[in-house]
Amino acid sequence: MRTDLTDVVKWLPDTRPGPPNFYTETRFCPTCGTYVRYLESLGKYYCVHCGGGVRIFSPRDRKNFLRSLKGTNRRPSLRA
C-alpha cells in the first residue's frame, strides 16, 4: 500500500516564516511616540496616524537590542 506524500505532509507542522501580517506588524513613530501600524512604500515606511516616517525600534528598544548583541561576535577562547 502506497501512502500519498500529501497525506504525510499535511500532518507536519508548518515552520516556514510566513509573509508579513499587515494587521499585526508595528513600527515606532517618533511623532506619535508609540508603536503604530504603518504603510510601506518603496523602501519608505509611514505612520497610518500622522503620516510621519517610522522606525523599526524606539530609541530605548534599539539601545537594549544593540546591548543584547554585544559580546556575541567575540572569538572563542583557545584556553582550556
Rosetta blueprint (number, residue, H / E / L):
1 M L
2 R L
3 T L
4 D L
5 L H
6 T H
7 D H
8 V H
9 V H
10 K L
11 W L
12 L L
13 P L
14 D L
15 T L
16 R L
17 P L
18 G L
19 P L
20 P L
21 N L
22 F L
23 Y L
24 T L
25 E L
26 T L
27 R E
28 F E
29 C E
30 P L
31 T L
32 C L
33 G L
34 T E
35 Y E
36 V E
37 R L
38 Y E
39 L E
40 E E
41 S E
42 L L
43 G L
44 K E
45 Y E
46 Y E
47 C E
48 V L
49 H L
50 C L
51 G L
52 G L
53 G E
54 V L
55 R E
56 I L
57 F L
58 S L
59 P H
60 R H
61 D H
62 R H
63 K H
64 N H
65 F H
66 L H
67 R H
68 S H
69 L H
70 K L
71 G L
72 T L
73 N L
74 R L
75 R L
76 P L
77 S L
78 L L
79 R L
80 A L
